[in-house]
Amino acid sequence: MVIFGQDYLQLDPSFGAGGLIEINLGCFETMVADHIVATDGKIIVAGQMQLTASSYPKAFVARFHPNGTLDTDFGSNGHIFTNLTPHSVAVNLFQDNSILLSTLDAAQKFDQNGTLDTSFGDAGTLDPEGLVRFAKVAITNDNKILTAYSYFVWTEHTKVKFKRFLSNGSPDSFNDISFGDINKGNVPDKLVIFPDNHILLSYIVDYNGVYDFGNIKLVKLDSQGIVEAEVDCGADYKGELLTVGLDGKVLVECRYLGYSEVFQYNSDLTLNTSFGTNGSSTVFPAYDYHLSRSDGKIISIDDDNGVLRVYRTNGSLLDSTFANNGMQQFNFQNKFFEDADLLGDGLLLSGHTYPYANNKLFIAKFDGASDLNINTDESFIAGLYPNPVTDFLNVTNISPGTLVSIFTMDGRGIREEQLGFTQKVDLTTLNKGFYILKIGEIGSFKIYKN
């Protein structure tokens, strides 16, 4: 049984086909790594592609209109196949919506039409000398490119350093500083630019002999790389910076052997003791994505082999006013989600289908919606099941002959029928999504069709 609360998510019917787009860009294999939304609402997706079964994979970038159609004015029929080796593919935007596509070893800049900017770096490609890498990349609000990367001090000992470039790819002055524990492997985790161009770096200290597993530390720097605050978050298995909210609050997950704990820090990296219990919470399992809403509530997303579960919490508890007591589930067969972002009150997720041979890139767009004065009498709703429903909805506490009407969420009538003696309503032909079921004069109820 699902009792929907005041808020929920629904696939945006104005985007693609019922909230989804799936497209093969003419490749044998496509794997999405990152996406970003431009100020004009266009969606830029990046990752790796393999043109044929025998060719080497390369980085790509594609652009879509806000309604999900491929922007064929961009690049070559909506996409760009580059010559970059696709390790750590990321996409960032300059203030004018020109694009920086980066991999671990190099970066390329494209104008708004998808044309390579040959004034950038060396004929459009920035391939830094020495040990500089584009492990984690961010663009500052004054259009400078900042990268954080690991470099070897000696065998099995790395530290994290910064390098900054101007928008044309020329080196820019920045404080020569490095971070990391001695005799450990230190690797950058996330790089965030605040509105005032201050910088947040999270990095992982390898304590277990495997990179990306270990203690997590945070450093906040001013725009020139001068350290303002540092904090050791602690973790004996794995740490990760989850998200930074619009209010500057930082959410960090620390996984220990057997459980996970999430901490929230203020923008000055002091612990926010009003979050959870004295600044920490164990309400978050180890989900794939965590996103901070502007109201302070946190969206957590779990992708379990095509079953997508979206949770909303207030830090201490699941938010019972969201969907089914704080959780909403969607079924997406043969899809891997690789990136997620808040989009207004909704969500934007991207990924790729599998099996990989001749697979497709896909994007899912969800809208947030408010409850429509729907009856939430639990004693009555208990007789409406299953909800979500795949084919037949049982209506066990209503007399046969009662008129049952089905509406879309914006009030358009789909059909009506009298309830038969089997007390079942056939919803097999409906598309996936939310509907309103009006039962006689008793009331209206929200249902979800898988």
C-alpha positions in Angstrom: 0.0 0.0 0.0 1.2 3.5 -0.8 -0.1 6.5 0.9 1.1 9.6 -1.0 1.9 12.7 1.0 1.8 16.3 0.0 4.7 16.1 -2.5 5.8 13.6 -5.0 7.7 13.3 -8.3 6.3 12.5 -11.7 8.0 12.0 -15.1 7.6 15.3 -17.0 5.2 14.5 -19.9 6.5 17.5 -21.8 10.0 16.0 -21.9 10.9 13.4 -24.6 8.4 10.5 -24.5 6.6 10.7 -21.2 9.6 12.2 -19.4 12.3 10.0 -21.0 14.6 10.2 -24.0 16.6 7.3 -25.3 18.9 7.8 -28.2 21.8 6.0 -30.0 24.3 8.6 -31.3 25.5 6.2 -34.0 27.9 4.4 -31.7 28.6 0.8 -30.9 28.8 1.6 -27.3 27.9 4.7 -25.2 28.6 5.4 -21.5 27.4 8.6 -19.8 29.7 10.1 -17.2 28.4 13.6 -16.5 25.7 16.2 -17.4 25.1 19.9 -16.8 22.2 22.2 -17.5 22.9 25.5 -19.3 21.2 28.8 -18.3 19.0 28.5 -21.4 17.7 25.1 -20.1 19.7 23.0 -22.6 21.1 19.8 -21.3 24.7 18.9 -22.1 25.7 15.2 -21.6 29.3 13.9 -21.7 30.9 10.5 -21.5 32.7 7.9 -23.6 31.7 6.4 -26.9 33.0 3.6 -29.1 32.2 4.0 -32.7 32.7 0.3 -33.6 33.4 -2.9 -31.7 37.0 -2.7 -32.7 37.7 1.0 -32.2 39.2 2.7 -29.1 36.8 4.6 -26.9 36.9 8.4 -27.0 35.1 11.2 -25.1 31.9 12.7 -26.5 29.6 15.5 -25.6 26.0 16.0 -26.8 23.4 18.7 -26.3 19.6 18.5 -26.0 16.8 21.1 -26.0 14.8 21.6 -22.8 12.1 19.4 -24.2 14.5 16.5 -24.7 15.0 16.7 -28.5 18.5 16.5 -29.8 19.9 20.0 -30.6 21.0 19.4 -34.2 22.5 22.8 -34.4 25.2 21.8 -32.0 28.4 20.1 -33.2 27.7 17.5 -35.9 24.0 16.8 -35.7 23.8 17.3 -32.0 27.0 15.8 -30.7 30.8 16.0 -30.8 33.0 12.9 -31.0 36.5 14.0 -29.8 39.9 12.5 -29.9 40.3 12.6 -26.0 41.0 9.4 -24.1 37.9 9.0 -21.9 39.3 8.8 -18.3 37.5 11.0 -15.7 35.2 12.7 -18.3 33.6 15.8 -17.0 31.7 18.7 -18.5 31.7 22.3 -17.2 30.2 25.6 -18.5 31.7 29.1 -18.8 29.4 32.1 -18.1 28.5 32.4 -21.8 27.5 28.7 -22.0 30.6 27.7 -23.9 31.7 24.2 -22.9 34.8 22.8 -21.3 35.1 19.0 -21.8 37.8 17.5 -19.7 39.4 14.1 -19.3 42.2 13.2 -16.9 45.0 14.2 -19.4 43.5 17.0 -21.5 40.6 19.5 -22.0 38.9 21.0 -25.0 36.8 24.1 -25.2 33.8 24.5 -27.6 31.7 27.5 -28.3 27.9 27.6 -28.0 27.5 26.0 -31.4 29.9 23.1 -30.6 32.8 24.4 -32.6 36.2 23.8 -31.2 37.7 27.1 -29.9 41.1 27.1 -31.5 42.2 30.1 -29.5 42.1 27.9 -26.4 45.3 26.1 -25.4 47.0 24.6 -28.4 44.5 24.8 -31.3 41.6 24.1 -29.0 43.2 21.5 -26.7 44.8 22.1 -23.3 47.4 19.4 -22.6 49.3 20.6 -19.5 53.0 19.8 -19.1 54.5 17.7 -16.4 52.3 16.1 -13.7 49.3 18.4 -14.0 46.0 16.4 -14.5 42.3 17.3 -14.8 41.2 14.9 -12.0 38.6 17.2 -10.6 37.7 20.4 -12.5 35.6 23.5 -11.8 35.1 26.8 -13.5 35.1 29.9 -11.3 32.6 32.7 -11.6 35.2 34.8 -13.3 35.7 32.1 -16.0 39.0 30.6 -14.7 39.6 26.9 -14.9 40.7 25.2 -11.6 41.9 21.6 -11.4 42.8 19.5 -8.4 45.0 16.5 -9.0 47.3 14.0 -7.3 51.0 14.0 -7.9 53.7 11.6 -6.7 56.1 12.9 -4.1 57.8 9.5 -4.1 56.7 5.9 -4.6 53.3 5.2 -3.1 53.1 8.8 -1.7 50.9 11.3 -3.4 49.6 14.8 -2.5 46.8 16.9 -3.9 47.7 20.1 -5.7 45.9 22.8 -7.7 46.5 24.4 -11.0 44.6 27.3 -12.5 44.2 28.5 -16.0 42.6 31.5 -17.7 39.6 31.0 -20.0 42.0 30.8 -23.0 44.0 28.0 -21.4 47.0 30.2 -20.3 48.4 29.4 -16.9 47.2 31.7 -14.1 48.8 32.5 -10.8 47.6 30.5 -7.8 48.9 29.7 -4.4 51.4 26.8 -4.6 50.0 24.6 -1.9 49.5 20.9 -1.5 47.5 18.7 0.9 47.7 15.2 2.2 49.0 12.9 4.9 52.7 11.9 4.8 53.4 8.4 3.4 49.8 8.0 2.2 48.0 8.2 -1.1 45.9 11.4 -1.2 43.4 11.7 -4.0 40.9 14.6 -4.8 37.2 13.7 -4.2 35.2 16.8 -5.1 36.0 20.4 -6.1 33.3 23.1 -5.5 33.3 26.8 -6.3 31.2 29.0 -4.0 29.4 32.1 -5.4 32.2 34.3 -4.0 34.8 32.2 -5.8 36.0 30.6 -2.6 36.9 27.0 -3.0 36.0 23.8 -1.3 38.2 20.7 -1.8 37.5 17.3 -0.4 40.2 14.6 -0.6 40.6 11.1 0.5 43.5 9.8 2.5 44.2 6.2 1.6 44.4 4.1 4.8 43.5 0.7 3.3 45.9 0.3 0.4 43.2 1.1 -2.2 42.7 4.6 -3.7 39.2 6.1 -3.2 38.8 4.2 0.1 39.9 5.9 3.3 39.5 8.9 5.5 38.0 12.1 4.0 39.2 15.7 4.7 37.8 19.1 3.7 39.7 22.3 3.0 38.2 25.7 2.3 40.3 28.2 0.5 39.9 31.8 -0.7 39.9 32.7 -4.4 43.7 32.8 -4.4 44.2 29.5 -2.7 44.8 30.7 0.9 43.5 28.2 3.4 40.6 29.4 5.5 39.5 26.2 7.3 40.2 22.5 7.4 38.4 19.6 9.0 39.2 15.9 9.3 35.8 14.2 8.9 37.0 10.7 9.9 36.1 7.4 8.3 37.7 3.9 8.7 36.4 2.6 5.4 35.3 5.3 2.9 34.4 9.0 3.0 32.8 11.1 0.4 31.5 14.7 0.0 27.9 14.2 -1.0 26.5 17.6 -1.8 26.8 21.4 -1.1 23.5 23.2 -0.7 22.7 26.7 -1.9 23.2 27.9 1.7 26.8 26.6 1.6 26.2 23.7 4.0 28.3 20.7 3.2 27.0 17.1 3.5 29.7 14.4 4.1 29.2 10.7 4.4 31.6 8.5 6.5 31.3 4.8 6.1 32.5 2.6 8.8 32.6 -1.2 9.0 28.9 -2.1 9.2 27.2 1.3 9.1 27.2 4.8 7.5 27.0 8.2 9.2 26.4 11.6 7.5 27.7 14.9 8.9 26.7 18.4 7.9 29.1 21.3 8.1 28.4 25.0 7.8 30.2 27.0 5.1 33.0 27.7 7.5 33.4 24.0 8.0 32.2 24.1 11.6 29.8 21.2 12.4 26.2 22.2 12.0 24.8 20.9 15.3 21.2 21.6 14.4 21.4 18.9 11.7 20.4 15.4 12.9 21.7 14.6 16.3 24.4 17.2 17.1 25.5 17.4 13.5 25.3 13.8 12.4 22.6 11.4 11.2 22.4 7.7 10.5 19.1 7.9 8.6 21.1 7.8 5.2 22.0 4.4 3.9 24.8 4.3 1.3 22.8 5.6 -1.6 24.2 6.6 -5.0 23.3 10.3 -5.0 22.5 12.9 -2.4 21.2 16.4 -3.3 20.4 19.4 -1.0 17.2 21.3 -1.7 16.9 25.0 -1.1 14.6 24.3 1.9 17.3 22.3 3.6 15.7 18.9 2.9 17.9 16.3 1.3 17.0 14.1 -1.7 18.8 10.7 -1.7 18.6 8.4 -4.7 19.3 4.7 -4.8 19.7 2.9 -8.2 19.3 -0.8 -7.6 19.6 -2.5 -11.0 16.9 -0.4 -12.6 14.8 0.1 -9.6 15.1 3.8 -8.7 14.2 4.8 -5.1 14.0 8.4 -4.2 14.1 9.4 -0.5 13.6 12.7 1.2 14.8 13.5 4.7 15.1 16.4 7.0 18.4 15.1 8.3 17.0 13.1 11.2 14.0 11.3 9.7 12.4 10.4 6.4 10.0 13.2 5.4 6.5 11.7 5.8 5.0 14.5 3.6 6.9 13.1 0.6 5.4 10.3 -1.5 5.1 7.1 0.4 6.2 8.1 3.9 9.4 9.6 2.5 10.2 7.3 -0.4 9.1 7.0 -4.0 10.0 4.2 -6.4 10.3 4.0 -10.1 11.1 1.0 -12.3 13.6 1.5 -15.2 14.6 -1.7 -16.9 18.0 -2.1 -18.4 19.2 1.3 -17.4 22.2 2.5 -15.4 22.0 6.0 -13.9 25.3 7.9 -13.8 24.5 11.5 -12.8 21.7 13.3 -11.0 20.8 16.9 -10.3 18.0 18.9 -8.8 16.0 20.8 -11.4 13.7 23.2 -9.6 11.4 21.0 -7.5 12.2 18.0 -9.8 15.1 15.9 -10.8 17.2 15.3 -13.9 19.0 12.0 -14.2 21.2 10.7 -17.0 22.8 7.4 -17.9 22.9 4.6 -20.5 21.1 1.4 -21.3 22.5 -2.1 -21.2 23.6 -4.5 -22.6 26.3 -2.2 -24.0 26.4 -3.4 -27.6 24.5 -0.7 -29.6 23.1 0.8 -26.4 21.6 4.2 -25.9 22.1 7.3 -23.9 19.1 8.3 -21.8 17.8 11.2 -19.8 14.9 11.2 -17.3 13.3 14.4 -16.2 11.0 14.5 -13.2 8.7 17.3 -12.1 7.9 18.0 -8.4 4.2 18.3 -7.8 1.9 19.2 -4.9 -0.9 17.2 -3.6 -4.3 17.9 -5.2 -6.6 17.8 -2.2 -6.6 14.0 -2.4 -8.4 11.8 0.2 -5.8 10.3 2.5 -8.2 8.3 4.8 -6.0 5.3 5.6 -8.9 3.1 6.5 -10.3 3.6 3.0 -7.0 3.6 1.1 -6.2 0.2 2.6 -8.8 -1.2 0.3 -7.1 0.2 -2.9 -4.2 -2.1 -3.8 -1.6 -2.6 -5.1 -0.5 1.0 -5.4 1.7 1.4 -7.4 -0.2 -0.8 -9.8 0.9 -2.7 -12.9 -2.4 -4.0 -14.3 -5.5 -4.4 -12.1 -6.3 -2.2 -9.1 -8.4 -3.9 -6.4 -11.2 -1.7 -5.0 -12.4 -4.0 -2.2 -14.4 -1.7 0.0 -16.8 -0.2 -2.6 -20.1 -1.6 -3.8 -20.4 -2.9 -7.4 -22.0 -0.4 -9.7 -20.2 2.6 -8.2 -19.0 5.0 -10.9 -15.2 5.1 -11.1 -13.5 7.9 -13.1 -9.8 8.2 -14.0 -8.1 11.6 -14.6 -4.7 12.8 -15.4 -3.0 14.9 -12.7 -3.9 18.1 -14.6 -7.6 17.1 -14.5 -8.1 15.7 -18.0 -10.6 12.8 -18.0 -9.4 9.5 -19.4 -12.3 7.2 -18.9 -15.1 6.2 -16.5 -16.8 2.9 -15.8 -19.0 1.2 -13.2 -17.2 -1.0 -10.8 -18.0 -4.7 -11.6 -18.6 -7.5 -9.2 -14.9 -8.5 -9.3 -14.1 -5.1 -7.7 -11.1 -4.6 -10.0 -10.3 -1.6 -12.2 -8.3 -2.5 -15.4 -5.4 0.0 -15.7 -3.3 -2.1 -18.1 -3.5 0.3 -21.0 -2.4 3.4 -19.1 1.0 4.9 -19.5 3.4 5.0 -16.5 2.7 7.9 -14.2 0.3 9.4 -11.6 -3.4 9.4 -12.0 -6.5 10.5 -9.9 -9.1 7.9 -9.3 -12.5 9.4 -8.4 -14.8 6.9 -6.8 -18.4 7.9 -6.9 -19.1 10.7 -4.4 -16.7 9.1 -1.8 -13.6 11.0 -2.9 -10.5 11.1 -5.1 -7.4 9.1 -4.6 -3.9 9.3 -6.1 -2.5 6.2 -7.7 0.7 5.4 -9.6 0.8 3.2 -12.7 4.1 1.3 -13.3 
